């Protein structure tokens, strides 16, 4: 996975953190959690607020 794999990341986060409400996740935590996902090999410097927001919104959609 890479930073552009928004939906795949959202699904993986939903599976890894079922007890977390994605609406309240801070971007610093989200960034760290994405980097820790198995199979994620994106460059830590390639993320930005826009990407993290898209991941968070996809995670919220995945949860509902």
Residue frames as a rotation matrix with the C-alpha (Angstrom) as fourth column:
UNK 1
0.577 0.816 0.000 0.00
0.816 -0.577 0.000 0.00
0.000 0.000 -1.000 0.00
UNK 2
-0.675 -0.691 0.259 0.97
0.692 -0.714 -0.103 3.57
0.256 0.110 0.960 -0.61
UNK 3
-0.785 0.327 -0.525 -0.51
0.136 -0.737 -0.662 6.94
-0.604 -0.592 0.534 0.39
UNK 4
-0.692 0.524 -0.497 -2.70
-0.720 -0.447 0.531 6.97
0.057 0.725 0.686 -2.73
UNK 5
-0.633 0.449 -0.631 -4.43
0.190 0.880 0.435 3.71
0.751 0.156 -0.642 -1.73
UNK 6
-0.645 0.361 0.673 -6.99
-0.681 -0.670 -0.294 5.62
0.345 -0.648 0.678 0.35
UNK 7
0.410 0.911 -0.045 -9.74
-0.802 0.383 0.457 2.98
0.434 -0.151 0.888 0.45
UNK 8
0.336 -0.372 -0.866 -7.35
0.223 0.924 -0.311 0.09
0.915 -0.089 0.393 1.14
UNK 9
-0.763 -0.631 0.140 -5.82
0.069 -0.296 -0.953 2.08
0.643 -0.717 0.270 4.00
UNK 10
-0.332 0.727 0.601 -9.27
-0.891 -0.451 0.054 2.91
0.310 -0.518 0.797 5.41
UNK 11
0.634 0.560 -0.533 -10.28
-0.410 0.828 0.383 -0.76
0.656 -0.024 0.754 5.35
UNK 12
-0.040 -0.750 -0.660 -7.02
0.428 0.584 -0.690 -1.82
0.903 -0.310 0.298 7.00
UNK 13
-0.819 -0.227 0.527 -7.40
-0.297 -0.618 -0.728 0.83
0.492 -0.752 0.439 9.71
UNK 14
0.112 0.952 0.285 -10.99
-0.907 -0.019 0.420 -0.24
0.405 -0.306 0.862 10.36
UNK 15
0.645 0.070 -0.761 -9.82
0.020 0.994 0.108 -3.82
0.764 -0.085 0.640 10.84
UNK 16
-0.303 -0.896 -0.325 -6.81
0.474 0.154 -0.867 -2.84
0.827 -0.417 0.378 12.97
UNK 17
-0.998 -0.064 0.014 -8.65
0.027 -0.596 -0.802 -0.35
0.059 -0.800 0.597 15.21
UNK 18
-0.401 0.916 -0.024 -12.28
0.518 0.249 0.819 -1.48
0.755 0.316 -0.574 15.57
UNK 19
0.081 0.422 -0.903 -12.64
0.994 -0.105 0.040 0.26
-0.078 -0.900 -0.428 18.94
UNK 20
-0.709 -0.452 -0.541 -11.59
0.418 -0.887 0.194 3.69
-0.568 -0.089 0.818 17.60
UNK 21
0.568 0.823 0.004 -14.06
0.574 -0.393 -0.719 6.29
-0.590 0.410 -0.695 16.35
UNK 22
-0.167 -0.760 0.628 -12.25
0.985 -0.097 0.145 7.62
-0.049 0.643 0.764 13.25
UNK 23
0.584 0.467 0.664 -14.01
0.522 -0.842 0.133 10.97
0.622 0.269 -0.736 13.53
UNK 24
0.983 -0.120 0.139 -11.91
-0.184 -0.614 0.767 11.86
-0.006 -0.780 -0.626 16.58
UNK 25
0.518 -0.848 0.116 -8.48
0.805 0.529 0.268 10.60
-0.288 -0.045 0.956 15.45
UNK 26
0.562 -0.448 -0.695 -5.74
-0.287 -0.894 0.344 13.24
-0.776 0.006 -0.631 15.38
UNK 27
0.899 -0.221 -0.378 -3.75
-0.367 0.093 -0.926 13.41
0.239 0.971 0.003 12.16
UNK 28
-0.082 -0.976 0.204 -0.51
-0.974 0.035 -0.224 12.74
0.212 -0.217 -0.953 14.04
UNK 29
-0.205 0.092 0.974 -1.95
-0.504 0.843 -0.185 9.45
-0.839 -0.529 -0.127 15.34
UNK 30
0.812 0.575 0.101 -3.48
-0.178 0.409 -0.895 8.62
-0.556 0.708 0.434 11.96
UNK 31
0.533 -0.705 -0.468 -0.12
-0.772 -0.179 -0.610 9.16
0.347 0.686 -0.639 10.26
UNK 32
-0.442 -0.739 0.509 1.63
-0.886 0.449 -0.117 6.83
-0.142 -0.503 -0.853 12.71
UNK 33
0.061 0.553 0.831 -1.08
-0.330 0.797 -0.506 4.17
-0.942 -0.243 0.231 12.44
UNK 34
0.913 0.234 -0.334 -0.94
-0.375 0.159 -0.913 4.17
-0.160 0.959 0.233 8.65
UNK 35
0.135 -0.954 -0.268 2.83
-0.906 -0.009 -0.422 3.79
0.400 0.299 -0.866 8.72
UNK 36
-0.534 -0.346 0.771 2.45
-0.740 0.633 -0.229 0.83
-0.409 -0.693 -0.594 11.08
UNK 37
0.566 0.822 0.069 -0.05
-0.671 0.508 -0.540 -1.04
-0.479 0.259 0.839 8.88
UNK 38
-0.135 -0.570 0.810 1.20
0.149 0.797 0.586 -4.38
-0.980 0.200 -0.023 7.55
UNK 39
0.060 0.100 0.993 1.96
0.950 0.300 -0.087 -4.04
-0.306 0.949 -0.077 3.86
UNK 40
0.969 0.233 -0.084 2.26
0.204 -0.942 -0.267 -0.26
-0.141 0.242 -0.960 3.93
UNK 41
0.112 -0.987 0.113 5.46
0.919 0.146 0.366 0.88
-0.378 0.063 0.924 2.24
UNK 42
0.705 0.218 0.674 4.76
0.514 -0.813 -0.275 4.54
0.488 0.540 -0.685 1.50
UNK 43
-0.425 -0.883 0.199 7.35
0.585 -0.436 -0.683 7.21
0.690 -0.174 0.702 2.15
UNK 44
-0.061 0.380 -0.923 6.72
0.973 -0.184 -0.140 8.90
-0.223 -0.906 -0.359 5.48
UNK 45
-0.670 -0.298 -0.680 7.48
0.222 -0.954 0.199 12.28
-0.708 -0.017 0.706 3.87
UNK 46
-0.942 0.272 0.194 4.87
0.174 -0.096 0.980 11.86
0.285 0.958 0.043 1.10
UNK 47
-0.108 0.949 -0.296 1.81
0.980 0.152 0.132 12.38
0.170 -0.276 -0.946 3.28
UNK 48
-0.922 -0.080 0.379 0.10
0.024 -0.989 -0.149 15.67
0.386 -0.128 0.913 3.91
UNK 49
-0.746 0.662 0.075 -3.04
-0.284 -0.213 -0.935 17.01
-0.603 -0.719 0.347 5.56
UNK 50
-0.090 0.727 -0.681 -5.13
-0.994 -0.112 0.011 16.53
-0.068 0.678 0.732 2.40
UNK 51
-0.360 -0.113 -0.926 -4.19
-0.388 0.921 0.038 12.83
0.849 0.373 -0.375 2.16
UNK 52
-0.978 -0.032 -0.206 -4.75
0.170 0.452 -0.876 12.21
0.121 -0.891 -0.437 5.86
UNK 53
-0.523 0.848 -0.088 -8.13
-0.626 -0.452 -0.636 13.92
-0.579 -0.277 0.767 5.68
UNK 54
-0.034 0.482 -0.875 -9.11
-0.916 0.335 0.220 11.73
0.399 0.810 0.430 2.71
UNK 55
-0.669 -0.260 -0.697 -8.06
-0.014 0.941 -0.338 8.62
0.743 -0.217 -0.633 4.63
UNK 56
-0.947 0.322 0.006 -10.03
-0.027 -0.061 -0.998 9.73
-0.321 -0.945 0.067 7.67
UNK 57
-0.244 0.905 -0.348 -13.16
-0.901 -0.344 -0.265 10.43
-0.359 0.249 0.899 5.59
UNK 58
-0.135 0.147 -0.980 -12.87
-0.649 0.734 0.199 7.04
0.749 0.663 -0.003 3.83
UNK 59
-0.900 -0.218 -0.378 -12.47
0.140 0.677 -0.723 5.35
0.413 -0.703 -0.579 7.23
UNK 60
-0.702 0.712 0.036 -15.60
-0.417 -0.369 -0.831 7.11
-0.578 -0.598 0.555 8.52
UNK 61
0.004 0.701 -0.713 -17.49
-0.996 0.063 0.056 5.99
0.084 0.711 0.699 5.39
UNK 62
-0.467 -0.264 -0.844 -16.18
-0.313 0.942 -0.122 2.45
0.827 0.208 -0.523 5.81
UNK 63
-0.998 0.041 -0.038 -17.40
0.049 0.292 -0.955 2.38
-0.028 -0.956 -0.293 9.40
UNK 64
-0.464 0.882 -0.087 -20.94
-0.586 -0.379 -0.716 3.54
-0.664 -0.281 0.693 8.56
